[in-house]
Amino acid sequence: MNIGRCVLSTSIGAEGINYTDKENIVIANTKQEWIDALNMLKNNYTKVVEIGNNASAMVQQNYKQNTYADKLIKFIKEIHKCILYCHFYFYIYSIVLLYILSF
């Protein structure tokens, strides 16, 4: 799907994918549905290209690995920022404590 190919699958094979039948994938569950879907795709090359392009766009929008990597990097940066603030405040607290104890 990611490379723009029209995919024909069963609903079980497409589980976990946020799809719309005949828009970004073609779903066929019975023998007759497979025959009908193959005939429809065989006779309508424009539809094959359209479904393939829609599938690629859907994958890029919803499942692209960089999206998850970017979210993870953002999360790690936020944690790092919190750790730096904690170290900074601990450092200030230590200085103040040492100053008070010096009296």
KOLGUMI-682081 format. One record per atom (N, C-alpha, C): atom name; chain; x, y, z. Coordinates in pm, whole numbers. Example, Ala and Ser with C-alpha at 12.3 -4.5 7.8 and 13.67 -1.06 7.14 Angstrom:
2
R  at  ch      xx      yy      zz
R   N   A    1319    -569     780
R  CA   A    1230    -450     780
R   C   A    1320    -330     780
R   N   A    1285    -225     708
R  CA   A    1367    -106     714
R   C   A    1290       3     787
This chain:
103
R  at  ch      xx      yy      zz
R   N   A      82    -119       0
R  CA   A       0       0       0
R   C   A      87     125       0
R   N   A     195     120      75
R  CA   A     280     236      88
R   C   A     341     280     -45
R   N   A     364     185    -133
R  CA   A     427     220    -262
R   C   A     324     247    -371
R   N   A     198     261    -333
R  CA   A      96     301    -429
R   C   A      33     189    -509
R   N   A      37      69    -457
R  CA   A     -25     -45    -525
R   C   A    -168     -63    -474
R   N   A    -255    -100    -565
R  CA   A    -393    -133    -529
R   C   A    -391    -270    -463
R   N   A    -449    -280    -345
R  CA   A    -447    -405    -269
R   C   A    -588    -463    -264
R   N   A    -597    -593    -290
R  CA   A    -721    -668    -277
R   C   A    -701    -765    -162
R   N   A    -788    -757     -62
R  CA   A    -770    -836      60
R   C   A    -905    -877     116
R   N   A    -900    -968     213
R  CA   A   -1019    -998     291
R   C   A   -1025    -900     408
R   N   A   -1139    -893     473
R  CA   A   -1150    -804     588
R   C   A   -1058    -851     701
R   N   A   -1036    -980     712
R  CA   A    -943   -1031     813
R   C   A    -800    -988     781
R   N   A    -764    -992     654
R  CA   A    -630    -950     613
R   C   A    -606    -801     632
R   N   A    -713    -724     638
R  CA   A    -700    -579     653
R   C   A    -726    -533     796
R   N   A    -737    -629     889
R  CA   A    -759    -591    1028
R   C   A    -644    -503    1078
R   N   A    -678    -401    1153
R  CA   A    -577    -311    1207
R   C   A    -543    -196    1115
R   N   A    -598    -196     996
R  CA   A    -573     -89     900
R   C   A    -698      -1     896
R   N   A    -678     128     904
R  CA   A    -789     223     898
R   C   A    -823     246     751
R   N   A    -902     156     694
R  CA   A    -927     159     550
R   C   A   -1072     196     518
R   N   A   -1092     234     392
R  CA   A   -1226     252     337
R   C   A   -1232     168     210
R   N   A   -1325      72     209
R  CA   A   -1336     -21      96
R   C   A   -1360      54     -34
R   N   A   -1287      14    -135
R  CA   A   -1292      68    -271
R   C   A   -1245     213    -280
R   N   A   -1186     263    -172
R  CA   A   -1124     396    -175
R   C   A    -973     384    -162
R   N   A    -925     305     -63
R  CA   A    -781     285     -50
R   C   A    -743     137     -38
R   N   A    -839      49     -56
R  CA   A    -818     -96     -60
R   C   A    -947    -157    -116
R   N   A    -938    -276    -168
R  CA   A   -1059    -345    -213
R   C   A   -1074    -469    -125
R   N   A   -1189    -480     -60
R  CA   A   -1216    -590      31
R   C   A   -1310    -690     -36
R   N   A   -1271    -818     -31
R  CA   A   -1354    -926     -84
R   C   A   -1343   -1044      10
R   N   A   -1457   -1091      59
R  CA   A   -1455   -1198     158
R   C   A   -1503   -1333     104
R   N   A   -1581   -1331      -1
R  CA   A   -1631   -1457     -57
R   C   A   -1568   -1480    -194
R   N   A   -1586   -1601    -243
R  CA   A   -1533   -1636    -375
R   C   A   -1592   -1544    -482
R   N   A   -1722   -1519    -477
R  CA   A   -1787   -1434    -576
R   C   A   -1740   -1289    -564
R   N   A   -1721   -1241    -441
R  CA   A   -1670   -1104    -423
R   C   A   -1530   -1089    -483
R   N   A   -1446   -1192    -468
R  CA   A   -1312   -1189    -527
R   C   A   -1321   -1183    -680
R   N   A   -1406   -1265    -737
R  CA   A   -1422   -1266    -883
R   C   A   -1471   -1129    -931
R   N   A   -1573   -1075    -863
R  CA   A   -1627    -943    -901
R   C   A   -1522    -834    -886
R   N   A   -1447    -838    -777
R  CA   A   -1344    -736    -754
R   C   A   -1234    -743    -859
R   N   A   -1190    -864    -890
R  CA   A   -1086    -880    -992
R   C   A   -1134    -832   -1129
R   N   A   -1257    -862   -1163
R  CA   A   -1313    -814   -1291
R   C   A   -1324    -662   -1292
R   N   A   -1370    -605   -1181
R  CA   A   -1381    -459   -1172
R   C   A   -1244    -393   -1190
R   N   A   -1144    -447   -1124
R  CA   A   -1010    -389   -1133
R   C   A    -947    -413   -1270
R   N   A    -974    -530   -1328
R  CA   A    -919    -561   -1460
R   C   A    -973    -467   -1567
R   N   A   -1098    -428   -1552
R  CA   A   -1163    -345   -1653
R   C   A   -1157    -195   -1624
R   N   A   -1094    -155   -1514
R  CA   A   -1093     -14   -1478
R   C   A    -956      25   -1422
R   N   A    -860      44   -1514
R  CA   A    -723      77   -1474
R   C   A    -718     208   -1397
R   N   A    -800     304   -1432
R  CA   A    -803     433   -1363
R   C   A    -837     413   -1216
R   N   A    -931     326   -1188
R  CA   A    -970     296   -1049
R   C   A    -856     229    -974
R   N   A    -783     141   -1042
R  CA   A    -668      74    -981
R   C   A    -565     177    -937
R   N   A    -533     271   -1025
R  CA   A    -435     376    -995
R   C   A    -487     465    -882
R   N   A    -614     501    -887
R  CA   A    -673     587    -784
R   C   A    -668     520    -646
R   N   A    -706     393    -639
R  CA   A    -702     321    -512
R   C   A    -559     310    -462
R   N   A    -466     282    -551
R  CA   A    -325     274    -512
R   C   A    -272     405    -457
R   N   A    -304     514    -523
R  CA   A    -260     646    -476
R   C   A    -324     680    -341
R   N   A    -453     650    -328
R  CA   A    -520     676    -200
R   C   A    -461     592     -88
R   N   A    -428     468    -119
R  CA   A    -368     379     -19
R   C   A    -233     433      28
R   N   A    -152     477     -66
R  CA   A     -22     532     -31
R   C   A     -38     657      57
R   N   A    -130     744      21
R  CA   A    -153     866     100
R   C   A    -201     830     240
R   N   A    -289     731     251
R  CA   A    -341     690     381
R   C   A    -230     635     469
R   N   A    -143     553     412
R  CA   A     -32     496     489
R   C   A      64     606     532
R   N   A      97     696     442
R  CA   A     187     806     476
R   C   A     131     892     588
R   N   A       1     913     585
R  CA   A     -63     999     684
R   C   A     -77     930     819
R   N   A    -109     801     820
R  CA   A    -143     734     946
R   C   A     -38     639    1001
R   N   A      48     586     916
R  CA   A     135     478     963
R   C   A     282     501     935
R   N   A     319     615     888
R  CA   A     458     639     853
R   C   A     546     629     978
R   N   A     655     555     968
R  CA   A     742     533    1083
R   C   A     800     662    1136
R   N   A     830     756    1049
R  CA   A     888     882    1096
R   C   A     793     956    1189
R   N   A     663     939    1169
R  CA   A     566    1003    1256
R   C   A     584     953    1399
R   N   A     596     821    1414
R  CA   A     616     765    1547
R   C   A     752     802    1602
R   N   A     853     802    1518
R  CA   A     987     839    1562
R   C   A     989     985    1607
R   N   A     922    1073    1533
R  CA   A     917    1213    1572
R   C   A     849    1231    1706
R   N   A     740    1158    1728
R  CA   A     670    1166    1857
R   C   A     759    1116    1970
R   N   A     832    1008    1946
R  CA   A     921     954    2048
R   C   A    1035    1052    2078
R   N   A    1092    1111    1976
R  CA   A    1200    1209    1995
R   C   A    1149    1328    2074
R   N   A    1030    1377    2042
R  CA   A     971    1489    2116
R   C   A     952    1452    2263
R   N   A     903    1332    2289
R  CA   A     882    1286    2426
R   C   A    1015    1280    2502
R   N   A    1117    1224    2438
R  CA   A    1249    1213    2503
R   C   A    1306    1351    2532
R   N   A    1288    1445    2440
R  CA   A    1337    1582    2464
R   C   A    1265    1646    2583
R   N   A    1136    1622    2596
R  CA   A    1061    1676    2710
R   C   A    1111    1616    2841
R   N   A    1136    1486    2841
R  CA   A    1189    1420    2962
R   C   A    1327    1479    2995
R   N   A    1409    1495    2893
R  CA   A    1544    1550    2914
R   C   A    1536    1690    2972
R   N   A    1443    1770    2922
R  CA   A    1426    1905    2973
R   C   A    1386    1900    3121
R   N   A    1296    1810    3156
R  CA   A    1254    1796    3296
R   C   A    1371    1755    3385
R   N   A    1452    1663    3335
R  CA   A    1569    1618    3412
R   C   A    1666    1734    3432
R   N   A    1688    1814    3327
R  CA   A    1778    1929    3342
R   C   A    1726    2026    3445
R   N   A    1595    2054    3443
R  CA   A    1537    2145    3542
R   C   A    1554    2088    3682
R   N   A    1532    1958    3698
R  CA   A    1548    1896    3830
R   C   A    1691    1908    3878
R   N   A    1789    1885    3790
R  CA   A    1929    1898    3828
R   C   A    1961    2043    3865
R   N   A    1908    2136    3789
R  CA   A    1931    2277    3817
R   C   A    1877    2315    3954
R   N   A    1753    2275    3983
R  CA   A    1694    2309    4113
R   C   A    1764    2236    4228
R   N   A    1807    2114    4203
R  CA   A    1883    2041    4305
R   C   A    2014    2114    4333
R   N   A    2078    2162    4227
R  CA   A    2204    2236    4242
R   C   A    2179    2363    4324
R   N   A    2077    2440    4292
R  CA   A    2045    2563    4366
R   C   A    2012    2529    4511
R   N   A    1932    2425    4531
R  CA   A    1894    2383    4667
R   C   A    2019    2347    4747
R   N   A    2112    2276    4683
R  CA   A    2236    2237    4752
R   C   A    2317    2359    4793
R   N   A    2327    2456    4705
R  CA   A    2403    2579    4737
R   C   A    2337    2653    4854
R   N   A    2208    2665    4850
R  CA   A    2135    2734    4957
R   C   A    2152    2657    5088
R   N   A    2141    2525    5082
R  CA   A    2156    2444    5202
R   C   A    2297    2459    5259
R   N   A    2398    2454    5174
R  CA   A    2535    2473    5220
R   C   A    2556    2611    5281
R   N   A    2496    2711    5224
R  CA   A    2506    2847    5275
R   C   A    2443    2856    5413
R   N   A    2326    2796    5429
R  CA   A    2258    2799    5560
R   C   A    2338    2721    5664
R   N   A    2392    2607    5625
R  CA   A    2467    2525    5719
R   C   A    2601    2588    5757
R   N   A    2648    2681    5680
R  CA   A    2777    2743    5709
R   C   A    2769    2840    5827
R   N   A    2651    2876    5868
R  CA   A    2637    2966    5983
R   C   A    2646    2894    6111
